[in-house]
Amino acid sequence: MTSAATAQRVSRISVDILYTGGTFGMVDHGDGLRPRQGLGTEIADVIARFERENGIAVRFDYTELEQVIDSSDAGPDTARRIAERVRSAGAQRRPDGVVVVHGTDTMAYIGARMAFELRDIGIPVVLTGAQIPLGLPGSDARSNLTLALNSIAAPSVSTTFIAFGKSLHPAVRASKRACDDYDGFTTVQECTPPISPPRLPEIHARPDSMPVGLFTVFPGMHPDLLDAALRHYRGGLVLECYGSGTLPLHGSATVQAIRTATSRGTPVVVITHCDSGTVDLDRYQPGRAMRDAGAIGGGDMTREAALAKLGYLVDLGLSGSELHRWMTTNLLGELSNPPATQPIPHTSN
Ligand code: ASP
């Protein structure tokens, strides 16, 4: 993504900072790292130093969740609740940007969902965190918050992204790939947002949130496991398959489970384990069988973005062919359009 250092910087910014938990503010009282409340003073110190070192005046408003969490505890509503807070605070104070301090374990999932929820917010929303808590030797907390603030001082895009280590990652393309490296995140495939964002239909959001889930196939996978996941996640299931979209057939048990689910209205979205390339359900017989059973090809979406988008569209009240249409439409750059597949070169011996 664009480097914060290359865009035009301003000399003053106003920022909302929301602390939700994560290693950034954790302490270890002898039983392992845990999140703690009350990080306002330390954050103010980091900002004062940022102002001195960068010559940028920062007007900021600091809030934190009533109960900060280890982000591994994030639930199905966590991203939506954070997005609501960001939106309502933004509407009141109209900051230049928002920084959300968050745990790294689920930052890409939460960030991707926030990106869909806040797709029209018009200001940068930056998630950041740390691999080592603030104040401990070798901590990356201050430098990551500094990167986030700099990205608001030199805004290049008004979207949701992750500032971590040396890089900015569009949230809909980000994935945590290291727990032992300051550069903990990677951007999986290029992010190419549509030039004019498509307008989703006005549909009444569901009052009851239907659960959506994620299931990864593996050699030896018992078909009952997939069936159980499809029954539990009635809102929809992202199915992370092999390669261009294949899975163990078990005779036809897995495809039959998919057919049963789609015919009762549970969408199934097929994505790939691979970091490069895209799902092509026409290529192999298991892919065709899934497509004929009603599965939707999820292109080259990351697991985090696919789960976020499916949950977002289902919560908007979309279903059937409408859901299929919007799931396969590039909304924010989460999906390459046209598909990123390159023909495999023919080699002859
Ligand atoms: N378990 C922590 C969390 O996600 C890890 C981190 O923040 O780096 O909250």
Residues whose N, C-alpha, C, O or C-beta is under 5 A from the ligand:
A	BS01	LIG	G22 T23 F24 I69 D70 S71 S72 H102 G103 T104 D105 T106 G129 A130 Q131
